[in-house]
Amino acid sequence: MSARSPVPAAPSSDSARGLTRRTLLRHGAATAGALLAAGPLSGCASPASASDASALSVWDLFQGGDGMLMDDMIEAVSGGSRGFEVERTILDWGPSYYTKLAMSAAGGRASDVAVLHLSRLAGFAPGGLLDPFDLDLLAEFGVTRRDFTPAVWARTQHAGTVYAIPLDVHPFIVFYDKEAADTAGLLDSSGELAPMGSPQALLDASKALAEATGQSGILFGHVTDTAQSWRQFAALYAQTGAAFDLPDGGPARIDTDAAVRVVSFMQRLFDGRTNPNNLDYNGAMAGFLGGRGGMAMLGEWELPTLKKSGIPLGAAPFPQVFDKPAVYTDSHSFVLPHQADPDPQRRREAHRYVAEMVKQSLTWASAGHIPAYQPVLAEPRYAALDPQSSYADAGEVAVLDPPNWFAGAGSNFQNRMCQPLQSALLGNTSAEKAVRQMVREADTLLRQPNPVA
C-alpha cells in the first residue's frame, strides 16, 4: 500500500468470483462504493465458502502489489490442518476506510481483524472502537512485546493497554543513485551512503550530487501533496529533540524556534537552484527515474517501482542532520475492531491469525516495508534483501504523528500542516510565518471536539 492514495485497482477475476449476493448484503452500507474485492482465501477454500460464518473476517486497505502480497501471506497461513479460512474485504485507502471502520466498530458488528495505521490509534482506542489484545494469548502463539522495537511498541498502547500489533514500519527515507553518489564521494567503505551529521553536510552533499548528475542533487515532490512536506518536516523537527505535542483541548506545544530552524533549512535545501522547489510527487519520481537527480526523498513504498527502473539503486534512512537520529514513519498494524459480544473461540483465532501473519512479514518486506516483528529482521534472508536491509535501522528511531484523534495517515491534520510548508518552500512566505500558521492550524483542530469521545 502506498502511503499516498493509490489509484483503485479493479478486482481480479479470482476476487470477483467470491462477490456473491449474500456477501454484498452482509457487508451492506459499510462497504458500498469502496468494496474492491471480497472472497475466501484459504488453502482449500472454494468460492462458495465466502458466506461461511466460520471464516475469519478481515478488513484491510491493500491494493495493487501490496494487495497481492497480502494474498500470498494469507495463503501461507491457510494451509495445513490448522490453516485459517479468511474472508478478506479490501476497502479504499484514505479517510473513507477509517470512516467505515469506525462506523462498523461503533455498531459492535465489525470484522474479526482489521488493519489500522498506528498513527490513527489515538482516534480509535480512546473511544472504545477497538478491543484490546490479550498479551498472554499472543505469547502463547509466539509473539511478545520483546519482538518489537520500543519506539514502535510504545505507540501500540492507550492508557497502558495494547490495542495494535504492528506488521511493518514504513518510513520516509532517501533513495540514491549509487554511481552518482560514488562520484560525489558520498559512500562509505562498504559502498553505502555515509552519515551526514549536520545541515551543512547535507547541503554540501546535494551540491556534489548535482555536479555528478549535471542536473539536480536531491529531488522532493511536495506541490499539492497532502503529506510529503509534513513527513520531511516531522523527521527533521524530531531530530532537533523538540516536542510537537497536541494535548486535548490545546493549545499546541511546539518549539517555534526549532520549527523555524527546520523550515529555514528546508528552504535552503530546496532553493530552486541546486534542487528544484516546485516539483509535485510524480515530477520528483519521474526526475529521479530519468536520471535528473542523484537522490530522492520518498517513502520506502516506492521501492518496487524504483527497482524496475534499472538505476543502480541505494537506499538509507532519512539522514540525521540535527542533534539526534529520527525518521518519520508509520506502521500498518493489526487491530481488533470492537464487537459487542465477541465469541471467545473466534477471538482466540483472531489472536492466532495476527501472530501467524506478522511471522510472514519477510514476504511483506519484498515491497520495501520493514518488518516490525524483529525475529524476521534477524533472518539471513532479510539481510540479503537489497536495498531493504540498508534502511532497517529506521525502525529503531521511528517517529509517528502526534497521538491525537485528528492526526495520522490520510488525515486533515497532515494536509493543514503541508499548506504553509508548501508556501514556504515555493518562496511565498517566510519560515517564521509558515510556523505561525502551522501553530494556528493545530490550535484550530485542538478546539474541535473528538466525535467519538
C-alpha positions as CSV (number, residue, x, y, z in Angstrom):
1,M,0.0,0.0,0.0
2,S,1.4,3.3,-1.0
3,A,1.1,5.8,1.8
4,R,-0.3,8.1,-0.8
5,S,-3.8,7.4,-2.0
6,P,-3.4,4.8,-4.7
7,V,-5.4,4.5,-7.9
8,P,-8.1,1.9,-7.1
9,A,-7.4,-1.3,-8.8
10,A,-10.1,-3.4,-10.4
11,P,-10.9,-6.6,-8.8
12,S,-9.1,-9.6,-10.1
13,S,-11.1,-12.4,-11.6
14,D,-10.3,-14.6,-8.6
15,S,-11.6,-11.9,-6.2
16,A,-14.7,-11.2,-8.3
17,R,-15.6,-14.9,-8.0
18,G,-16.3,-14.5,-4.3
19,L,-18.5,-11.5,-4.7
20,T,-21.8,-13.3,-4.0
21,R,-25.1,-11.5,-3.4
22,R,-25.0,-12.8,0.2
23,T,-21.6,-11.4,0.7
24,L,-22.6,-8.0,-0.5
25,L,-25.8,-8.0,1.6
26,R,-23.8,-8.9,4.7
27,H,-21.4,-6.0,4.2
28,G,-24.1,-3.6,3.3
29,A,-23.5,0.1,3.7
30,A,-20.2,-0.3,5.4
31,T,-18.5,-1.2,2.1
32,A,-20.8,0.3,-0.5
33,G,-18.8,2.1,-3.1
34,A,-15.5,1.1,-1.6
35,L,-15.5,-2.7,-1.9
36,L,-12.8,-3.8,-4.3
37,A,-12.6,-7.5,-3.6
38,A,-14.2,-9.9,-1.1
39,G,-13.7,-13.6,-1.1
40,P,-12.3,-16.6,0.7
41,L,-8.6,-17.0,0.9
42,S,-7.5,-20.4,2.2
43,G,-5.5,-23.3,1.0
44,C,-8.6,-25.3,0.2
45,A,-11.5,-22.8,0.2
46,S,-14.0,-22.8,-2.6
47,P,-15.8,-19.7,-3.9
48,A,-19.0,-20.9,-2.0
49,S,-17.2,-20.5,1.3
50,A,-17.3,-16.7,1.1
51,S,-20.5,-17.0,3.1
52,D,-19.1,-19.4,5.7
53,A,-19.8,-17.9,9.1
54,S,-16.8,-19.8,10.5
55,A,-14.3,-17.8,8.3
56,L,-12.4,-15.0,10.0
57,S,-13.4,-11.7,8.5
58,V,-10.6,-9.3,7.8
59,W,-10.6,-5.8,6.6
60,D,-7.6,-4.0,5.0
61,L,-6.7,-1.3,2.5
62,F,-4.0,-3.0,0.5
63,Q,-4.4,-2.8,-3.3
64,G,-2.1,-3.3,-6.2
65,G,1.2,-5.0,-5.4
66,D,0.7,-4.8,-1.7
67,G,-2.7,-6.4,-2.1
68,M,-1.2,-9.4,-3.9
69,L,1.5,-9.8,-1.2
70,M,-1.2,-9.8,1.4
71,D,-3.0,-12.6,-0.6
72,D,0.3,-14.5,-0.6
73,M,0.6,-14.2,3.2
74,I,-2.9,-15.2,3.8
75,E,-2.5,-18.2,1.6
76,A,0.7,-19.1,3.5
77,V,-1.2,-19.2,6.8
78,S,-4.2,-21.0,5.4
79,G,-2.6,-24.3,4.6
80,G,-2.4,-27.5,6.7
81,S,-4.7,-28.9,9.3
82,R,-4.6,-25.7,11.4
83,G,-4.9,-23.3,8.4
84,F,-7.2,-20.3,8.6
85,E,-10.3,-19.7,6.4
86,V,-10.3,-16.0,5.7
87,E,-12.9,-13.7,4.2
88,R,-11.0,-10.7,3.2
89,T,-12.5,-7.3,2.3
90,I,-10.4,-4.6,0.7
91,L,-11.6,-1.0,1.0
92,D,-10.3,2.2,-0.5
93,W,-7.3,3.7,1.3
94,G,-7.8,7.1,3.0
95,P,-10.4,8.8,5.1
96,S,-13.2,6.6,3.7
97,Y,-11.6,3.5,5.1
98,Y,-11.4,4.9,8.6
99,T,-14.9,6.2,8.5
100,K,-16.2,2.8,7.6
101,L,-14.1,1.1,10.2
102,A,-15.3,3.5,12.9
103,M,-18.9,3.0,11.9
104,S,-18.7,-0.8,11.9
105,A,-16.9,-0.8,15.3
106,A,-19.4,1.7,16.8
107,G,-22.2,-0.6,15.9
108,G,-20.4,-3.6,17.5
109,R,-20.6,-5.6,14.3
110,A,-17.1,-5.2,13.0
111,S,-14.8,-7.6,11.3
112,D,-12.7,-10.0,13.4
113,V,-9.4,-8.3,12.4
114,A,-8.6,-5.1,10.6
115,V,-5.6,-3.1,9.5
116,L,-5.0,0.3,11.0
117,H,-2.2,2.8,10.6
118,L,-0.6,3.1,14.0
119,S,-0.7,6.8,13.7
120,R,-4.5,6.5,13.8
121,L,-4.7,4.6,17.0
122,A,-5.5,7.7,19.1
123,G,-8.6,8.3,17.1
124,F,-9.9,4.8,17.8
125,A,-8.8,3.3,21.1
126,P,-10.0,6.1,23.5
127,G,-13.5,6.0,22.1
128,G,-13.9,2.3,22.5
129,L,-13.8,1.5,18.8
130,L,-11.1,-1.2,19.4
131,D,-10.9,-4.1,21.7
132,P,-7.6,-4.8,23.5
133,F,-5.2,-7.6,22.7
134,D,-4.7,-10.4,25.3
135,L,-0.9,-10.4,25.5
136,D,-0.8,-13.8,27.3
137,L,-2.8,-15.3,24.4
138,L,-0.4,-13.7,21.9
139,A,2.6,-15.0,23.8
140,E,1.0,-18.5,23.6
141,F,1.3,-18.1,19.8
142,G,4.9,-16.9,19.9
143,V,4.5,-13.1,19.8
144,T,5.5,-10.8,22.7
145,R,6.4,-7.1,23.2
146,R,10.1,-8.0,23.1
147,D,9.7,-8.9,19.4
148,F,9.2,-5.2,18.5
149,T,11.3,-2.1,18.8
150,P,10.5,0.1,21.9
151,A,9.8,3.1,19.6
152,V,7.1,1.3,17.7
153,W,5.7,-0.7,20.6
154,A,5.2,2.5,22.7
155,R,2.6,3.6,20.1
156,T,0.5,0.4,20.2
157,Q,-0.9,1.4,23.6
158,H,-3.6,3.7,25.0
159,A,-3.7,4.2,28.8
160,G,-1.2,1.3,29.2
161,T,-3.3,-1.2,27.2
162,V,-2.2,-2.7,23.9
163,Y,-4.7,-2.2,21.0
164,A,-2.5,-2.9,18.0
165,I,0.1,-5.4,16.8
166,P,2.5,-3.9,14.1
167,L,3.0,-5.7,10.9
168,D,5.6,-3.2,9.5
169,V,7.3,0.1,9.7
170,H,7.1,2.1,6.6
171,P,9.5,5.1,6.8
172,F,10.2,8.3,4.8
173,I,13.7,7.6,3.5
174,V,16.2,8.5,0.8
175,F,16.9,6.6,-2.4
176,Y,20.0,7.4,-4.3
177,D,21.8,6.6,-7.5
178,K,24.9,4.7,-6.3
179,E,27.0,5.7,-9.3
180,A,26.2,9.4,-8.8
181,A,26.8,9.1,-5.0
182,D,30.1,7.4,-5.6
183,T,31.2,10.1,-8.0
184,A,30.1,12.7,-5.4
185,G,32.3,11.0,-2.7
186,L,29.3,10.2,-0.5
187,L,29.7,6.4,0.0
188,D,31.5,4.8,2.9
189,S,34.0,1.9,2.6
190,S,31.1,-0.6,2.3
191,G,29.5,1.2,-0.6
192,E,26.6,2.6,1.5
193,L,25.6,6.2,2.0
194,A,27.9,7.8,4.6
195,P,26.4,9.6,7.6
196,M,25.8,13.4,7.1
197,G,25.8,14.7,10.7
198,S,24.9,18.4,10.1
199,P,22.7,20.5,7.9
200,Q,25.7,21.9,6.0
201,A,26.9,18.4,5.3
202,L,23.6,17.6,3.5
203,L,23.7,20.9,1.6
204,D,27.2,20.0,0.5
205,A,26.2,16.5,-0.5
206,S,23.4,18.0,-2.5
207,K,25.8,20.2,-4.5
208,A,28.1,17.3,-5.0
209,L,25.3,15.1,-6.4
210,A,24.2,18.0,-8.7
211,E,27.7,18.1,-10.1
212,A,27.8,14.4,-10.5
213,T,24.5,14.3,-12.4
214,G,24.9,17.5,-14.2
215,Q,21.4,18.5,-13.2
216,S,19.9,18.3,-9.7
217,G,21.2,16.9,-6.4
218,I,18.1,16.0,-4.4
219,L,14.5,15.7,-5.7
220,F,11.5,16.1,-3.5
221,G,7.9,16.4,-4.7
222,H,5.6,18.4,-2.4
223,V,3.4,20.6,-4.5
224,T,-0.3,19.8,-4.0
225,D,0.7,16.7,-2.0
226,T,-1.2,16.4,1.3
227,A,1.6,14.6,3.3
228,Q,5.1,15.0,1.8
229,S,6.1,18.3,3.3
230,W,4.9,17.2,6.7
231,R,6.9,13.9,6.5
232,Q,10.1,15.8,5.9
233,F,9.4,18.5,8.4
234,A,8.4,15.9,11.1
235,A,11.6,13.9,10.6
236,L,13.9,17.0,10.8
237,Y,11.9,18.6,13.7
238,A,12.2,15.3,15.7
239,Q,15.9,15.4,15.1
240,T,16.2,18.7,17.0
241,G,14.9,16.9,20.1
242,A,12.0,19.3,20.4
243,A,8.5,18.0,21.2
244,F,5.4,18.5,19.0
245,D,2.6,17.9,21.5
246,L,-1.1,18.2,20.7
247,P,-2.8,17.9,24.1
248,D,-6.6,17.6,24.1
249,G,-8.2,21.0,24.2
250,G,-4.9,22.7,23.3
251,P,-3.0,24.8,22.9
252,A,-0.4,23.1,20.8
253,R,3.0,22.8,22.5
254,I,5.5,23.4,19.7
255,D,9.1,24.7,20.0
256,T,8.7,27.5,17.4
257,D,12.4,28.3,17.4
258,A,13.2,24.7,16.4
259,A,10.4,24.7,13.9
260,V,11.7,27.8,12.2
261,R,15.2,26.4,12.2
262,V,13.8,23.3,10.3
263,V,11.7,25.2,7.8
264,S,14.6,27.6,7.1
265,F,16.8,24.6,6.4
266,M,14.2,23.0,4.1
267,Q,14.1,26.3,2.2
268,R,17.9,26.3,1.8
269,L,17.9,22.7,0.7
270,F,15.2,23.3,-2.0
271,D,16.3,26.7,-3.1
272,G,15.2,26.3,-6.8
273,R,18.8,26.3,-7.9
274,T,20.8,23.2,-6.8
275,N,17.5,21.5,-6.1
276,P,14.1,22.4,-7.6
277,N,11.5,23.6,-5.1
278,N,8.4,23.3,-7.3
279,L,8.0,19.6,-8.1
280,D,4.9,17.6,-7.5
281,Y,5.2,14.0,-6.4
282,N,5.1,12.5,-9.9
283,G,7.5,15.1,-11.1
284,A,10.1,14.1,-8.5
285,M,9.6,10.4,-9.2
286,A,10.0,11.0,-13.0
287,G,13.1,13.1,-12.5
288,F,14.8,10.5,-10.4
289,L,13.8,7.7,-12.7
290,G,15.1,9.7,-15.6
291,G,18.5,10.4,-14.0
292,R,17.8,14.1,-13.4
293,G,18.8,13.9,-9.8
294,G,21.1,11.9,-7.6
295,M,18.8,11.4,-4.6
296,A,15.1,11.4,-4.0
297,M,13.3,11.8,-0.6
298,L,10.4,9.3,-0.8
299,G,8.6,6.7,1.1
300,E,10.0,3.2,1.1
301,W,6.8,2.0,-0.6
302,E,8.2,3.3,-3.9
303,L,10.9,0.6,-3.9
304,P,9.1,-1.8,-6.3
305,T,8.8,1.0,-9.0
306,L,12.4,2.2,-8.5
307,K,13.9,-1.3,-8.7
308,K,12.3,-1.8,-12.1
309,S,14.0,1.3,-13.5
310,G,17.5,-0.2,-13.7
311,I,19.0,2.6,-11.7
312,P,22.0,1.4,-9.5
313,L,19.7,1.9,-6.5
314,G,20.8,2.6,-3.0
315,A,18.6,3.5,0.0
316,A,19.2,4.7,3.5
317,P,17.3,6.0,6.5
318,F,16.5,9.7,6.3
319,P,19.8,11.5,7.1
320,Q,20.5,12.7,10.5
321,V,21.5,16.4,10.2
322,F,20.4,17.8,13.6
323,D,21.0,16.6,17.2
324,K,19.5,13.1,17.3
325,P,18.6,10.3,14.9
326,A,14.9,10.3,13.9
327,V,13.0,9.0,10.9
328,Y,9.4,9.8,10.2
329,T,7.4,6.7,9.8
330,D,4.1,4.9,10.2
331,S,3.1,1.3,10.7
332,H,0.4,-0.9,9.3
333,S,-0.9,-2.7,12.3
334,F,-3.5,-5.4,13.1
335,V,-6.3,-4.4,15.4
336,L,-9.4,-6.0,16.9
337,P,-12.4,-3.7,16.0
338,H,-14.9,-3.5,18.8
339,Q,-17.5,-6.3,18.8
340,A,-20.5,-6.1,21.2
341,D,-20.4,-9.8,22.1
342,P,-17.3,-11.5,20.7
343,D,-17.2,-15.2,20.6
344,P,-14.2,-16.4,22.7
345,Q,-13.1,-19.0,20.2
346,R,-13.2,-16.6,17.3
347,R,-11.3,-14.1,19.3
348,R,-8.7,-16.7,20.1
349,E,-8.4,-17.5,16.4
350,A,-8.1,-13.8,15.7
351,H,-5.1,-13.6,18.0
352,R,-3.5,-16.7,16.4
353,Y,-4.1,-15.2,12.9
354,V,-2.4,-12.0,13.8
355,A,0.6,-13.8,15.3
356,E,1.0,-16.0,12.2
357,M,0.7,-13.0,9.9
358,V,3.4,-11.0,11.5
359,K,5.7,-14.1,11.2
360,Q,5.1,-13.9,7.4
361,S,6.4,-10.4,7.1
362,L,9.5,-11.4,5.1
363,T,7.1,-11.7,2.2
364,W,5.8,-8.2,3.1
365,A,9.4,-6.9,3.1
366,S,9.8,-7.6,-0.6
367,A,7.8,-4.4,-1.3
368,G,10.1,-2.3,0.8
369,H,8.3,-2.4,4.1
370,I,10.4,-3.0,7.2
371,P,9.0,-6.0,9.2
372,A,8.0,-4.8,12.7
373,Y,8.5,-8.4,14.0
374,Q,12.2,-8.4,14.9
375,P,12.8,-12.1,14.5
376,V,12.2,-11.7,10.8
377,L,14.8,-8.9,10.7
378,A,17.3,-11.2,12.2
379,E,16.9,-13.8,9.4
380,P,19.7,-14.1,6.9
381,R,17.1,-13.9,4.2
382,Y,16.2,-10.4,5.3
383,A,19.8,-9.3,5.5
384,A,20.2,-10.5,1.8
385,L,17.4,-8.1,0.6
386,D,19.0,-5.2,-1.2
387,P,18.5,-2.3,-0.5
388,Q,15.8,-3.1,2.1
389,S,18.3,-4.1,4.8
390,S,20.2,-0.9,4.3
391,Y,17.4,1.2,6.0
392,A,16.1,-1.4,8.5
393,D,17.6,0.7,11.4
394,A,14.9,3.3,10.7
395,G,12.5,1.3,12.9
396,E,14.8,1.9,15.9
397,V,14.2,5.7,15.7
398,A,10.7,5.8,14.3
399,V,8.7,9.0,14.8
400,L,5.0,9.0,14.1
401,D,2.4,11.7,14.1
402,P,1.5,13.3,17.4
403,P,-1.1,11.0,19.1
404,N,-4.3,12.8,18.8
405,W,-7.6,11.8,17.2
406,F,-7.4,14.1,14.2
407,A,-3.8,13.2,13.3
408,G,-2.3,10.3,11.4
409,A,-2.2,8.8,7.9
410,G,-4.5,10.4,5.4
411,S,-5.7,13.0,7.9
412,N,-6.7,16.6,7.5
413,F,-4.0,17.4,10.1
414,Q,-1.3,16.4,7.6
415,N,-2.9,18.4,4.9
416,R,-3.2,21.5,7.0
417,M,0.4,21.3,8.1
418,C,1.5,20.9,4.5
419,Q,-0.1,24.0,3.2
420,P,2.1,26.6,5.0
421,L,5.2,24.4,4.4
422,Q,4.5,24.3,0.7
423,S,4.1,28.1,0.7
424,A,7.5,28.5,2.4
425,L,9.2,26.1,0.0
426,L,7.8,27.9,-3.0
427,G,9.1,31.2,-1.6
428,N,5.7,32.7,-1.0
429,T,6.1,33.1,2.7
430,S,8.8,33.2,5.4
431,A,9.8,30.3,7.7
432,E,8.5,32.3,10.6
433,K,5.1,33.0,9.1
434,A,4.8,29.3,8.0
435,V,5.4,28.1,11.5
436,R,2.9,30.6,13.0
437,Q,0.4,29.3,10.5
438,M,1.1,25.7,11.5
439,V,0.6,26.5,15.1
440,R,-2.7,28.3,14.3
441,E,-3.9,25.3,12.3
442,A,-3.0,22.9,15.1
443,D,-4.8,25.0,17.7
444,T,-7.9,25.2,15.5
445,L,-8.0,21.4,15.3
446,L,-7.5,21.1,19.0
447,R,-10.6,23.2,19.7
448,Q,-12.7,20.7,17.8
449,P,-14.5,18.0,19.8
450,N,-13.5,14.4,19.3
451,P,-16.6,12.9,17.6
452,V,-16.1,9.5,19.3
453,A,-15.0,10.7,22.7
